[in-house]
Amino acid sequence: MLLMPTHRSYMDFLLTSYVCYQFNLPLPVIAAGLDFLGLQFLSKLLRNSGAFFIRRSFGEDRLYWAVFTEYVQSLLLGGEAPLEFFLEGTRSRTAKSLNPKLGLLQTSLELYFTGQVPDVTIVPIAISYDRTLEETLYAYELLGIPKPKESTSGLMKARSLLNDNFGSVYFNIIDPMSVQEFCGNAVDRSLHSLEPRLA
């Protein structure tokens, strides 16, 4: 199962896991950016919460791509927990949806197209906020001020934000979609099984 929330805030990571916990659903494993590794003790907490860290861009590094593909697909083949990732790849600074980054989705759906799994279920999740925790930071970024690097000290300084009232969070889980039903007879999976992954 693929959980694909929209990405407006750092809180998106926590909210999806919290909702799964409240409804006694398996907690997802979460694809997180490699820059979170700079958060020292927090990166260990994230890893213990199911996060794994990936590069923002793979470039021409075929070895990294192959290892990444095997790891993600082994998570899905195990079927113990859903995989959560943000199709937009990064947080939206304007509260509008960004163009999708299809690498992780492609890697996940490869299992279906090569006949390794009978189906893949996709669950889109729309998360929106009256106000995001990062609204001041986003305003500075839109003015051209570079985004500060994630750090533990920056996180500690931002604790005071939790005393403010940011309004409501809107969490909308869309009906799950079956890739098998969506594709129907339009896909001959045997053709995909005969093609090499990397040409």
C-alpha atoms as a printed R data frame, in Angstrom:
    type eleno elety resid chain resno       x      y       z
1   ATOM     1    CA   MET     A     1   0.000  0.000   0.000
2   ATOM     2    CA   LEU     A     2   1.227  3.489  -0.877
3   ATOM     3    CA   LEU     A     3   0.217  6.467   1.269
4   ATOM     4    CA   MET     A     4   0.751  9.690  -0.668
5   ATOM     5    CA   PRO     A     5  -0.016 12.845   1.357
6   ATOM     6    CA   THR     A     6   0.302 16.360   0.051
7   ATOM     7    CA   HIS     A     7   3.287 18.166   1.543
8   ATOM     8    CA   ARG     A     8   2.759 21.576   3.132
9   ATOM     9    CA   SER     A     9   4.616 21.290   6.437
10  ATOM    10    CA   TYR     A    10   7.041 19.220   8.487
11  ATOM    11    CA   MET     A    11   3.947 18.213  10.465
12  ATOM    12    CA   ASP     A    12   2.755 16.057   7.554
13  ATOM    13    CA   PHE     A    13   5.202 13.315   8.636
14  ATOM    14    CA   LEU     A    14   3.749 13.169  12.122
15  ATOM    15    CA   LEU     A    15   0.087 13.596  11.237
16  ATOM    16    CA   THR     A    16  -0.141 10.598   8.919
17  ATOM    17    CA   SER     A    17   1.531  8.316  11.466
18  ATOM    18    CA   TYR     A    18  -0.655  9.750  14.248
19  ATOM    19    CA   VAL     A    19  -3.870  9.065  12.313
20  ATOM    20    CA   CYS     A    20  -2.714  5.496  11.566
21  ATOM    21    CA   TYR     A    21  -1.937  4.993  15.248
22  ATOM    22    CA   GLN     A    22  -5.318  6.347  16.382
23  ATOM    23    CA   PHE     A    23  -7.188  3.990  14.048
24  ATOM    24    CA   ASN     A    24  -4.999  0.989  14.955
25  ATOM    25    CA   LEU     A    25  -3.517  0.776  11.452
26  ATOM    26    CA   PRO     A    26   0.060 -0.291  10.693
27  ATOM    27    CA   LEU     A    27   2.435  2.661  10.999
28  ATOM    28    CA   PRO     A    28   3.980  3.551   7.635
29  ATOM    29    CA   VAL     A    29   7.626  3.571   6.673
30  ATOM    30    CA   ILE     A    30   8.405  7.079   5.453
31  ATOM    31    CA   ALA     A    31  10.741  8.305   2.710
32  ATOM    32    CA   ALA     A    32  12.543 11.374   4.113
33  ATOM    33    CA   GLY     A    33  15.108 13.726   2.606
34  ATOM    34    CA   LEU     A    34  18.775 13.104   3.328
35  ATOM    35    CA   ASP     A    35  19.111 16.585   4.851
36  ATOM    36    CA   PHE     A    36  17.251 15.359   7.952
37  ATOM    37    CA   LEU     A    37  20.337 13.344   8.888
38  ATOM    38    CA   GLY     A    38  21.861 16.631  10.103
39  ATOM    39    CA   LEU     A    39  19.401 16.783  12.984
40  ATOM    40    CA   GLN     A    40  21.537 14.535  15.236
41  ATOM    41    CA   PHE     A    41  19.325 12.897  17.871
42  ATOM    42    CA   LEU     A    42  16.149 13.716  15.912
43  ATOM    43    CA   SER     A    43  17.356 11.732  12.888
44  ATOM    44    CA   LYS     A    44  17.645  8.646  15.137
45  ATOM    45    CA   LEU     A    45  14.134  9.291  16.452
46  ATOM    46    CA   LEU     A    46  12.826  9.585  12.877
47  ATOM    47    CA   ARG     A    47  14.615  6.400  11.850
48  ATOM    48    CA   ASN     A    48  13.138  4.530  14.824
49  ATOM    49    CA   SER     A    49   9.717  5.867  13.794
50  ATOM    50    CA   GLY     A    50  10.011  4.216  10.382
51  ATOM    51    CA   ALA     A    51  11.768  6.886   8.310
52  ATOM    52    CA   PHE     A    52  14.498  6.067   5.812
53  ATOM    53    CA   PHE     A    53  16.581  8.765   4.176
54  ATOM    54    CA   ILE     A    54  17.105  9.270   0.456
55  ATOM    55    CA   ARG     A    55  18.839 11.793  -1.756
56  ATOM    56    CA   ARG     A    56  16.732 14.518  -3.321
57  ATOM    57    CA   SER     A    57  18.245 13.692  -6.707
58  ATOM    58    CA   PHE     A    58  19.997 10.535  -7.926
59  ATOM    59    CA   GLY     A    59  21.526 12.028 -11.069
60  ATOM    60    CA   GLU     A    60  23.385  9.402 -13.101
61  ATOM    61    CA   ASP     A    61  24.335  7.283 -10.084
62  ATOM    62    CA   ARG     A    62  23.042  3.900 -11.244
63  ATOM    63    CA   LEU     A    63  24.381  2.038  -8.224
64  ATOM    64    CA   TYR     A    64  22.453  4.302  -5.838
65  ATOM    65    CA   TRP     A    65  19.338  3.930  -7.995
66  ATOM    66    CA   ALA     A    66  19.656  0.113  -7.982
67  ATOM    67    CA   VAL     A    67  20.175 -0.112  -4.199
68  ATOM    68    CA   PHE     A    68  17.327  2.340  -3.589
69  ATOM    69    CA   THR     A    69  15.002  0.337  -5.871
70  ATOM    70    CA   GLU     A    70  15.802 -2.962  -4.153
71  ATOM    71    CA   TYR     A    71  15.279 -1.469  -0.703
72  ATOM    72    CA   VAL     A    72  11.934  0.175  -1.512
73  ATOM    73    CA   GLN     A    73  10.632 -2.892  -3.310
74  ATOM    74    CA   SER     A    74  11.685 -5.195  -0.462
75  ATOM    75    CA   LEU     A    75   9.635 -3.012   1.903
76  ATOM    76    CA   LEU     A    76   6.588 -3.362  -0.334
77  ATOM    77    CA   LEU     A    77   7.062 -7.080  -0.957
78  ATOM    78    CA   GLY     A    78   7.270 -7.676   2.795
79  ATOM    79    CA   GLY     A    79   3.844 -6.079   3.139
80  ATOM    80    CA   GLU     A    80   4.276 -5.422   6.843
81  ATOM    81    CA   ALA     A    81   3.735 -1.663   6.633
82  ATOM    82    CA   PRO     A    82   2.493  0.826   4.039
83  ATOM    83    CA   LEU     A    83   5.037  3.066   2.326
84  ATOM    84    CA   GLU     A    84   4.503  6.802   2.802
85  ATOM    85    CA   PHE     A    85   6.073  9.361   0.524
86  ATOM    86    CA   PHE     A    86   5.294 12.817  -0.775
87  ATOM    87    CA   LEU     A    87   4.629 12.832  -4.510
88  ATOM    88    CA   GLU     A    88   5.618 16.500  -4.660
89  ATOM    89    CA   GLY     A    89   9.040 15.616  -3.290
90  ATOM    90    CA   THR     A    90   9.357 18.745  -1.171
91  ATOM    91    CA   ARG     A    91   7.131 21.054   0.832
92  ATOM    92    CA   SER     A    92   4.995 23.554  -1.060
93  ATOM    93    CA   ARG     A    93   5.855 27.115  -0.029
94  ATOM    94    CA   THR     A    94   2.682 28.594  -1.536
95  ATOM    95    CA   ALA     A    95   0.029 26.085  -0.305
96  ATOM    96    CA   LYS     A    96  -0.492 25.058  -3.934
97  ATOM    97    CA   SER     A    97   0.324 21.567  -5.155
98  ATOM    98    CA   LEU     A    98   3.687 21.180  -6.872
99  ATOM    99    CA   ASN     A    99   4.454 19.153  -9.978
100 ATOM   100    CA   PRO     A   100   4.887 15.490  -9.022
101 ATOM   101    CA   LYS     A   101   8.249 13.742  -8.792
102 ATOM   102    CA   LEU     A   102   7.587 10.275 -10.147
103 ATOM   103    CA   GLY     A   103  10.725  8.320  -9.198
104 ATOM   104    CA   LEU     A   104   9.412  6.663  -6.045
105 ATOM   105    CA   LEU     A   105   6.023  5.986  -7.595
106 ATOM   106    CA   GLN     A   106   7.702  4.418 -10.630
107 ATOM   107    CA   THR     A   107   9.854  2.223  -8.405
108 ATOM   108    CA   SER     A   108   6.804  1.071  -6.431
109 ATOM   109    CA   LEU     A   109   4.609  0.345  -9.454
110 ATOM   110    CA   GLU     A   110   7.381 -1.626 -11.139
111 ATOM   111    CA   LEU     A   111   6.445 -4.502  -8.820
112 ATOM   112    CA   TYR     A   112   2.972 -4.640 -10.364
113 ATOM   113    CA   PHE     A   113   4.056 -4.187 -13.986
114 ATOM   114    CA   THR     A   114   6.657 -6.963 -13.691
115 ATOM   115    CA   GLY     A   115   4.140 -9.321 -12.091
116 ATOM   116    CA   GLN     A   116   5.832 -9.547  -8.681
117 ATOM   117    CA   VAL     A   117   2.636 -8.477  -6.873
118 ATOM   118    CA   PRO     A   118  -0.978 -8.917  -8.008
119 ATOM   119    CA   ASP     A   119  -1.951 -5.322  -7.196
120 ATOM   120    CA   VAL     A   120  -0.788 -2.072  -5.591
121 ATOM   121    CA   THR     A   121  -3.178  0.115  -3.602
122 ATOM   122    CA   ILE     A   122  -2.650  3.882  -3.672
123 ATOM   123    CA   VAL     A   123  -4.175  6.077  -0.964
124 ATOM   124    CA   PRO     A   124  -3.978  9.815  -1.730
125 ATOM   125    CA   ILE     A   125  -4.195 12.052   1.353
126 ATOM   126    CA   ALA     A   126  -4.876 15.792   1.247
127 ATOM   127    CA   ILE     A   127  -3.500 17.692   4.240
128 ATOM   128    CA   SER     A   128  -4.061 21.426   4.552
129 ATOM   129    CA   TYR     A   129  -3.717 23.965   7.343
130 ATOM   130    CA   ASP     A   130  -5.242 27.272   8.376
131 ATOM   131    CA   ARG     A   131  -1.644 28.277   9.126
132 ATOM   132    CA   THR     A   132   1.520 26.209   8.808
133 ATOM   133    CA   LEU     A   133   4.278 26.261  11.400
134 ATOM   134    CA   GLU     A   134   6.679 27.419   8.681
135 ATOM   135    CA   GLU     A   135   4.640 30.359   7.366
136 ATOM   136    CA   THR     A   136   7.249 33.000   8.375
137 ATOM   137    CA   LEU     A   137  10.055 30.890   6.934
138 ATOM   138    CA   TYR     A   138   8.130 30.460   3.674
139 ATOM   139    CA   ALA     A   139   7.550 34.200   3.426
140 ATOM   140    CA   TYR     A   140  11.292 34.832   3.696
141 ATOM   141    CA   GLU     A   141  12.009 32.167   1.074
142 ATOM   142    CA   LEU     A   142   9.511 33.728  -1.345
143 ATOM   143    CA   LEU     A   143  11.343 37.038  -0.873
144 ATOM   144    CA   GLY     A   144  14.541 35.354  -2.026
145 ATOM   145    CA   ILE     A   145  16.199 34.600   1.304
146 ATOM   146    CA   PRO     A   146  17.774 31.106   1.104
147 ATOM   147    CA   LYS     A   147  16.226 28.301   3.112
148 ATOM   148    CA   PRO     A   148  18.291 27.655   6.260
149 ATOM   149    CA   LYS     A   149  19.869 24.237   6.604
150 ATOM   150    CA   GLU     A   150  17.995 21.871   8.923
151 ATOM   151    CA   SER     A   151  19.778 21.659  12.254
152 ATOM   152    CA   THR     A   152  19.069 20.620  15.831
153 ATOM   153    CA   SER     A   153  19.766 24.157  17.097
154 ATOM   154    CA   GLY     A   154  17.258 25.594  14.613
155 ATOM   155    CA   LEU     A   155  14.678 23.073  15.783
156 ATOM   156    CA   MET     A   156  15.223 24.052  19.420
157 ATOM   157    CA   LYS     A   157  14.841 27.746  18.579
158 ATOM   158    CA   ALA     A   158  11.548 27.010  16.827
159 ATOM   159    CA   ARG     A   159   9.970 25.429  19.938
160 ATOM   160    CA   SER     A   160   8.394 28.756  20.863
161 ATOM   161    CA   LEU     A   161   6.148 28.446  17.791
162 ATOM   162    CA   LEU     A   162   4.240 25.676  19.541
163 ATOM   163    CA   ASN     A   163   2.768 28.266  21.936
164 ATOM   164    CA   ASP     A   164   0.914 29.984  19.067
165 ATOM   165    CA   ASN     A   165  -2.545 29.091  17.756
166 ATOM   166    CA   PHE     A   166  -2.252 27.920  14.154
167 ATOM   167    CA   GLY     A   167  -5.930 27.061  13.679
168 ATOM   168    CA   SER     A   168  -7.207 23.789  12.276
169 ATOM   169    CA   VAL     A   169  -5.642 20.999  10.259
170 ATOM   170    CA   TYR     A   170  -7.741 19.351   7.537
171 ATOM   171    CA   PHE     A   171  -6.918 15.699   6.889
172 ATOM   172    CA   ASN     A   172  -8.809 14.163   3.978
173 ATOM   173    CA   ILE     A   173  -8.164 10.530   3.029
174 ATOM   174    CA   ILE     A   174  -9.256  9.866  -0.548
175 ATOM   175    CA   ASP     A   175 -10.789  6.500  -1.497
176 ATOM   176    CA   PRO     A   176  -8.032  3.920  -2.126
177 ATOM   177    CA   MET     A   177  -7.232  3.239  -5.781
178 ATOM   178    CA   SER     A   178  -6.317 -0.172  -7.164
179 ATOM   179    CA   VAL     A   179  -3.667 -0.075  -9.892
180 ATOM   180    CA   GLN     A   180  -5.018 -3.365 -11.247
181 ATOM   181    CA   GLU     A   181  -8.533 -1.944 -11.604
182 ATOM   182    CA   PHE     A   182  -7.227  1.336 -13.006
183 ATOM   183    CA   CYS     A   183  -5.145 -0.361 -15.712
184 ATOM   184    CA   GLY     A   184  -7.647 -3.124 -16.477
185 ATOM   185    CA   ASN     A   185  -6.637 -5.015 -19.612
186 ATOM   186    CA   ALA     A   186  -4.715 -2.061 -21.025
187 ATOM   187    CA   VAL     A   187  -1.385 -3.340 -19.699
188 ATOM   188    CA   ASP     A   188   0.371 -6.517 -20.804
189 ATOM   189    CA   ARG     A   189   2.579 -7.169 -17.785
190 ATOM   190    CA   SER     A   190   4.548 -9.889 -19.574
191 ATOM   191    CA   LEU     A   191   6.108 -7.221 -21.803
192 ATOM   192    CA   HIS     A   192   7.431 -5.370 -18.771
193 ATOM   193    CA   SER     A   193   8.758 -8.591 -17.244
194 ATOM   194    CA   LEU     A   194  10.942 -9.223 -20.302
195 ATOM   195    CA   GLU     A   195  12.537 -5.753 -20.354
196 ATOM   196    CA   PRO     A   196  15.718 -5.001 -18.407
197 ATOM   197    CA   ARG     A   197  15.279 -2.441 -15.607
198 ATOM   198    CA   LEU     A   198  18.312 -0.417 -16.664
199 ATOM   199    CA   ALA     A   199  19.019 -0.253 -20.384
